[in-house]
Amino acid sequence: MATIKLFYSYSHVDEELRNELEKHLAMLRREKILRGWHFRKITPGKEWKNEIDRNLETAKVISLLVSPDFMNSDYCYDIEMKRAMELHNTGKARVIPIILRAVDYSRAPFAKLQALPKDGEPVTSWQNRDEAFYDIAQGIRRVCEEIQEATDTSIESSSRDSPLSTRAQNDLDSSVFCSRCGVKPGESSECVGVYSSHGFKSYTGNVCCSRCGVKPGERSECVGMHSSHGFKSYTGNVYCSRCGVKPGESSECVGMYSSHGFKSYTGNVYCSRCGVKPGERSECVGMHSSHDFITHS
C-alpha cells in the first residue's frame, strides 16, 4: 500500500491545534498509511512558495484547518484553498475541511463538503478535545481506505483489460512483439502498410518504447514523429532520466525533446539538483534542461 500524502493548509495562529491533530494521526503514520506535510517542514535555503506549491500539487488528501484566522488569511483562502478545490473537483485530491474554531464559512467553496469533526462542530467547542481529534483521525482513516480501494480497483481493472498484462501472466519470462508497432505474432496493425513486414523480436522484463514510454500494443503519437517505436527491455524501476515519469505517463518532456530518456534504477532514486523523486514536480526542469536522477542504495 502506497503512503498517502496529506497537506495541511492552516494559519500559523492555529499551530498548536495542528500539532495536536498530528499526534492523533500518529497511528496512521506508524502504519505508513499517511504522511503529513506543512510549511514548517521547509528546510533552510528552499524557496517556500515553490515548496508549498509542489507539495500541494502532489498531495492526495488536503486538510483545510478552518478558523477565523484561516478565513482571514489571503494566502490560505485565495491561493491554497482555491487551488485545493480545483484539485478536488478534478479528482486529483480529496479536500477535507476540519473545523478548528467557530467561524462563518457557509458561503465558502468548501462549504459543500462533509467536514470533520462530526457535524462540523468546532474542535474548541468539544468538552473533550481528544474526542474531537479522535473523530477527525477516524474520518481521515476512512478517506485513506477509500483512496487505496479505488487505486486497487483501478490497478485490477487495468490488469484485466490490458492485453499486455494478460500476455505477461501467460509468458512472464519472454515475450515476442513487433519492434516497430508492438503487436504480437498473428495480430494485425498498420505496420505492414508502411513496411514490407513486421520486425518481430523477443523481449524480457519490463518492455516499453524508449521514446514515448508506451507498452507494446498501446498507441501514442510516437509513430507520427518517428518511423516506428523503439521498444527496449528494462529491469528494476524505470523512469525518464529527464522528467522522472514512468513509462506510459505523460509530461512536458516530449515537447522539449524528441523523446523521453528512460533508464532503469535500483534503490532510492532522486534528483541530485532539487531532491525530488521521479514523478514529482519541482522548479528544477525550469532551471535546467532536465533532472539529474541518481541512485542511492
C-alpha positions in Angstrom: 0.0 0.0 0.0 1.5 3.3 -1.1 1.8 6.0 1.6 -0.7 8.9 1.1 0.5 12.4 1.4 -1.7 14.8 3.5 -1.2 18.5 3.0 -2.1 20.8 5.9 -3.5 24.2 4.9 -3.7 26.4 8.0 -2.9 29.7 9.7 0.2 29.8 11.8 -2.0 31.1 14.6 -3.5 27.5 14.8 -0.2 25.8 15.0 -0.8 24.4 18.5 -4.1 22.8 17.3 -2.4 21.4 14.2 0.3 19.8 16.4 -2.4 18.1 18.5 -4.0 16.8 15.3 -0.7 15.4 14.1 -0.4 13.5 17.4 -3.7 11.8 16.9 -2.7 10.8 13.3 0.4 9.0 14.7 -1.1 5.6 14.2 -1.7 6.2 10.5 1.9 7.5 10.2 3.3 4.4 12.0 1.3 2.1 9.7 2.8 4.0 6.8 -0.7 4.8 5.5 -0.3 8.6 5.8 2.5 11.1 5.9 1.7 14.8 6.6 3.3 17.9 5.1 3.1 21.5 6.2 5.2 24.6 5.6 7.2 24.1 8.8 8.9 21.2 7.0 10.5 23.5 4.5 14.3 23.3 5.0 16.7 26.4 5.1 17.6 27.7 1.6 14.5 26.4 -0.1 12.0 28.8 -1.8 9.0 28.5 0.4 6.4 29.2 -2.3 7.8 26.6 -4.7 7.9 24.0 -1.8 4.3 24.8 -0.8 3.1 24.6 -4.4 4.9 21.3 -5.1 3.6 19.6 -2.0 0.1 20.9 -2.6 0.1 19.6 -6.2 1.3 16.1 -5.2 -0.9 15.6 -2.1 -3.8 13.1 -2.3 -5.5 14.5 0.8 -5.7 18.2 1.6 -6.9 19.3 5.0 -8.2 22.8 5.4 -7.9 23.7 9.1 -10.7 26.2 9.2 -10.7 29.0 11.8 -11.3 32.8 11.8 -7.5 33.2 11.1 -7.7 30.7 8.2 -10.6 32.6 6.6 -8.8 35.9 7.2 -5.6 34.8 5.5 -5.3 35.8 1.9 -2.7 33.1 1.2 -4.7 30.3 2.9 -8.0 31.3 1.4 -7.2 32.8 -2.0 -4.3 30.6 -3.0 -4.1 27.3 -1.1 -7.8 26.8 -0.6 -8.8 27.7 -4.2 -6.1 25.5 -5.7 -7.1 22.7 -3.4 -10.7 22.9 -4.6 -9.6 22.8 -8.2 -7.6 19.6 -7.5 -10.7 18.2 -5.6 -13.1 19.0 -8.4 -10.9 17.3 -11.0 -10.5 14.2 -8.8 -6.7 14.6 -8.2 -7.1 15.1 -4.5 -9.6 14.9 -1.6 -10.2 18.0 0.3 -11.4 17.7 4.0 -12.5 20.8 5.9 -11.5 20.4 9.5 -13.3 23.0 11.7 -10.9 24.0 14.4 -12.6 27.2 15.7 -16.1 28.6 15.2 -16.3 30.9 12.1 -18.8 31.6 9.3 -17.8 29.6 6.3 -21.3 28.9 4.9 -20.6 30.5 1.5 -17.1 29.3 1.1 -16.4 27.0 -1.9 -15.6 24.1 0.6 -18.9 24.5 2.5 -20.5 21.8 0.3 -18.0 19.2 1.5 -18.5 17.0 4.5 -16.5 18.4 7.3 -14.8 17.0 10.4 -15.2 16.5 13.3 -18.7 15.1 13.5 -21.5 17.5 12.4 -18.8 20.2 11.7 -18.7 21.1 15.4 -15.5 23.1 16.0 -12.8 21.3 17.9 -12.6 24.0 20.5 -16.3 23.6 21.3 -15.9 20.0 22.4 -15.8 19.4 26.1 -13.0 16.8 25.5 -10.7 17.9 22.6 -9.1 14.4 22.4 -12.5 13.0 21.4 -12.8 15.6 18.7 -9.3 14.8 17.3 -10.1 11.1 17.6 -13.2 11.6 15.5 -11.1 13.5 12.9 -8.5 10.7 12.8 -11.1 8.1 12.2 -12.6 10.2 9.4 -9.2 10.6 7.7 -8.5 6.9 8.1 -11.8 6.1 6.2 -10.7 8.5 3.4 -7.3 6.8 3.1 -9.1 3.4 2.9 -11.4 4.7 0.1 -8.4 6.1 -1.8 -6.5 2.9 -1.5 -9.6 0.8 -2.5 -10.1 3.0 -5.6 -6.4 2.6 -6.5 -6.5 -1.2 -6.1 -9.7 -1.4 -8.2 -8.1 0.7 -11.0 -5.0 -1.5 -11.0 -7.1 -4.7 -11.1 -9.2 -3.2 -13.9 -6.1 -2.2 -15.9 -4.6 -5.7 -15.4 -7.8 -7.3 -16.5 -8.4 -5.1 -19.6 -4.8 -4.8 -20.8 -3.8 -7.4 -23.4 -0.2 -7.0 -22.4 -0.9 -7.8 -18.8 -2.7 -10.9 -19.8 0.2 -12.0 -22.0 2.7 -11.2 -19.3 0.9 -13.5 -16.9 0.9 -16.3 -19.6 4.5 -15.7 -20.6 6.3 -13.8 -17.9 9.9 -14.5 -18.8 9.9 -13.9 -22.5 7.5 -12.2 -25.0 7.6 -11.5 -28.7 6.4 -8.2 -30.2 6.9 -6.4 -33.4 9.8 -3.9 -32.7 8.0 -1.3 -34.9 4.3 -1.3 -33.9 4.3 -3.7 -30.9 1.7 -6.3 -31.9 2.1 -10.0 -31.1 2.5 -12.5 -33.9 -0.8 -13.2 -35.6 -2.3 -9.8 -34.8 -2.8 -7.1 -37.5 -1.8 -3.4 -37.5 -0.9 -0.6 -39.9 2.7 -1.6 -39.7 2.6 -3.8 -42.8 1.3 -0.9 -44.7 4.4 1.1 -44.0 6.9 -1.8 -44.1 7.1 -4.9 -46.2 6.9 -7.0 -43.0 6.8 -6.8 -39.2 10.0 -6.7 -37.2 9.4 -9.3 -34.5 11.8 -9.5 -31.6 11.9 -11.3 -28.2 11.9 -9.1 -25.1 12.3 -9.9 -21.4 11.4 -8.0 -18.3 9.7 -4.6 -18.5 9.2 -3.6 -22.1 8.3 -0.1 -23.3 9.1 2.3 -26.1 12.3 4.2 -25.2 10.9 7.3 -26.9 7.3 7.7 -25.7 7.0 5.1 -23.0 4.0 3.1 -24.2 3.9 -0.7 -23.7 3.7 -2.9 -26.8 0.2 -2.9 -28.2 -0.6 0.5 -26.9 -1.0 3.7 -29.1 0.7 7.0 -28.9 1.9 9.9 -31.1 5.4 8.4 -31.3 4.9 6.7 -34.6 3.9 10.0 -36.1 7.1 11.6 -35.0 9.3 8.5 -35.8 9.2 5.8 -38.3 8.5 3.3 -35.5 8.6 2.7 -31.8 11.9 2.0 -30.1 11.0 -0.9 -27.8 13.5 -1.9 -25.2 13.7 -4.2 -22.2 14.2 -2.8 -18.7 14.8 -4.3 -15.3 14.0 -2.7 -11.9 12.3 0.6 -11.7 12.1 2.6 -14.9 11.8 6.4 -15.1 12.6 9.0 -17.7 16.1 10.4 -16.8 14.9 13.9 -17.7 11.5 14.4 -16.3 11.1 11.4 -14.0 7.8 10.0 -15.3 7.3 6.2 -15.6 6.6 4.6 -19.0 3.0 5.3 -20.1 2.8 8.6 -18.2 2.7 12.0 -20.0 4.8 15.1 -19.3 6.1 18.2 -21.0 9.4 16.3 -21.6 8.5 15.1 -25.1 7.7 18.7 -26.0 11.3 19.7 -25.1 12.9 16.7 -26.6 12.3 14.3 -29.4 11.7 11.5 -26.8 11.9 10.5 -23.2 15.2 9.1 -21.9 14.1 6.1 -20.0 16.6 4.3 -17.7 16.5 1.6 -15.1 17.1 2.5 -11.4 17.5 0.4 -8.3 17.4 1.6 -4.7 16.4 5.1 -3.7 16.3 7.5 -6.6 16.2 11.3 -6.5 17.4 14.3 -8.5 20.8 15.4 -7.3 19.9 19.0 -8.1 16.4 19.6 -6.5 16.0 16.3 -4.5 12.6 15.3 -5.9 11.8 11.6 -6.5 10.9 10.5 -10.0 7.3 11.6 -10.8 7.3 14.6 -8.5 7.4 18.2 -9.8 9.8 21.0 -8.9 11.3 24.1 -10.5 14.4 22.1 -11.5 13.3 21.5 -15.1 12.7 25.2 -15.5 16.3 26.0 -14.4 18.0 23.1 -16.1 17.3 21.2 -19.3 16.3 18.2 -17.2 16.6 16.5 -13.8 19.7 14.6 -12.8 18.5 11.4 -11.2 20.9 9.4 -9.2 20.5 6.1 -7.3 21.4 5.6 -3.7 21.1 2.1 -2.3 
